[in-house]
Amino acid sequence: MNIELRFFASVREQLGVAGERAEIPGDVRTVGELRQWLRTRGGAWAETLAEGRALRMAVDHAVARPDTAIAEGCEVAFFPPVTGG
């Protein structure tokens, strides 16, 4: 399955990339599984996307949970939680 990945703010800075088109394995079906799969890249990927780190995710511009399904051609974004004031 091919998807678009986008990384914003400190996530982008830590990974050193703003986005990429990725071919992911067929057994990766949710945002949580995608996050886990990306961590297998090691290094900054494992650290930045580590389990337990505060991180927000979106699929096709809608806020997503770890169990949100992903599909061919979708866009998945990772970004830090933000606050306003």
DOKOLDO-787352 format. One record per residue (C-alpha): x, y, z. Coordinates in steps of 0.02 Angstrom, whole numbers, plus 32768, in hexadecimal, padded with zeros to 4 digits. Last residue first. Layout:
# residues N
XYZ/...
This chain:
# residues 85
7F48860484D6/7F5E85728466/7FA684C8847D/7FF2844F8401/801183958408/80A58365839B/8088833382E5/80778297827B/8015829A81D8/7FCD820A8174/7F93822A80C2/7F2D81A2806D/7F5B81547FC6/7F2E80A17FF4/7ED48099809A/7EF280BB8153/7E7F808681E0/7E7580E88282/7EA580768315/7F3380E88350/7EBB817C8352/7EAA81FA82C7/7E8782B382B3/7E4282D48205/7EB18322817D/7EB782868110/7EED821D81A5/7F2D827E823B/7FA5825882C8/7FD482AB836B/806D827F83D2/8093827D848B/811881F7849D/80D9815784EF/811080E58463/81A381308407/818581928367/8215820D837F/828C818E83CD/827080FE8354/8273817282BD/830C81D082FE/8370812E82FF/8310809582C6/82AE80798225/82477FFF828D/81F0809782D8/819580B18231/813F80078248/8100803682F6/80BB80DB82B6/806880808226/801C8000829D/7FD5808E8305/7F9180E5826A/7F3A80458236/7F4B7FBF81AE/80027F8B81AB/7FF57ED38177/80027F0280C0/80B07F4980D5/80CB800380B5/8101805C8018/812B810C8049/811A81B77FF8/817C8232805F/816B82C680D2/81BC8354812F/826282FC8150/82EC831481D0/829B829B824A/82B3830B82E3/828683AA8286/81EC835F8234/81AE831D82DC/81D483C8832A/815D842082B2/810583AE8235/811D830681E0/80BB82CD8148/80AF821C8103/805881F5805F/801D81428047/804180AE7FD5/800080008000/
